[in-house]
Amino acid sequence: MAVNFNTVLYPVKDIDQAKATFTSLFGVEPHVDSPYYVGYSIDGSEIGLVPGGHDQGMTGPEALFDVMDIAVTQRP
């Protein structure tokens, strides 16, 4: 069974600085721009910036995996 990740979330401390950096890197504006989440849609993947993510326990980027059936999916 295929396991893919299409979402990566990055905890950020300075949302304005992170947004400027990611916008420059991707060459596009975010499609979601709110105080609690900034999201970019890049080639079918979601790249998200999470202000305060460190306070929520995020220690670095987190990939979210898409699976067809979580009950039968084994960890790679």
C-alpha positions in Angstrom: 0.0 0.0 0.0 1.4 3.4 -1.0 2.2 5.9 1.7 2.7 9.5 0.6 3.2 12.7 2.3 1.7 15.8 0.8 1.8 18.2 3.7 4.8 19.5 5.6 4.3 21.9 8.5 7.1 24.1 9.8 7.0 25.7 13.3 8.1 29.4 13.1 8.8 32.0 15.7 8.6 35.1 13.4 5.7 34.5 10.9 6.5 37.7 8.9 10.1 36.8 8.4 9.3 33.1 7.6 6.5 34.2 5.2 9.0 36.5 3.4 11.6 33.7 3.1 9.2 31.0 1.9 7.5 33.4 -0.6 10.9 34.3 -2.0 11.9 30.6 -2.2 8.7 29.5 -3.9 8.1 32.6 -6.0 4.4 32.6 -5.1 2.2 34.2 -2.5 0.6 31.9 0.1 -2.9 30.7 -0.6 -3.8 30.8 3.1 -2.5 33.8 5.1 -3.9 34.0 8.7 -2.4 34.8 12.0 -2.3 31.1 13.0 -1.4 29.5 9.7 0.3 30.4 6.4 0.0 27.8 3.6 1.6 27.4 0.2 0.3 25.0 -2.4 3.4 23.8 -4.3 3.0 21.2 -7.1 0.1 19.4 -5.2 1.8 19.6 -1.8 0.9 21.8 1.1 3.7 23.6 2.8 2.5 25.2 6.0 4.0 27.7 8.5 2.7 27.4 12.0 3.5 30.4 14.3 3.8 29.2 17.9 4.4 25.7 16.7 7.3 25.4 19.1 4.9 26.2 22.0 2.7 23.4 20.7 5.5 20.9 21.0 6.8 21.0 17.4 10.6 20.6 17.4 11.0 20.9 13.6 9.2 20.2 10.4 6.5 17.6 10.5 5.4 15.6 7.5 1.8 14.4 7.4 1.3 11.1 5.6 -1.7 10.2 3.4 -2.8 6.6 3.5 -5.7 4.7 2.0 -6.5 2.7 5.1 -4.7 3.6 8.3 -5.8 0.3 10.0 -3.8 -1.7 7.5 -0.9 0.6 6.8 2.4 -0.3 8.3 5.1 2.1 9.2 8.0 2.1 6.6 
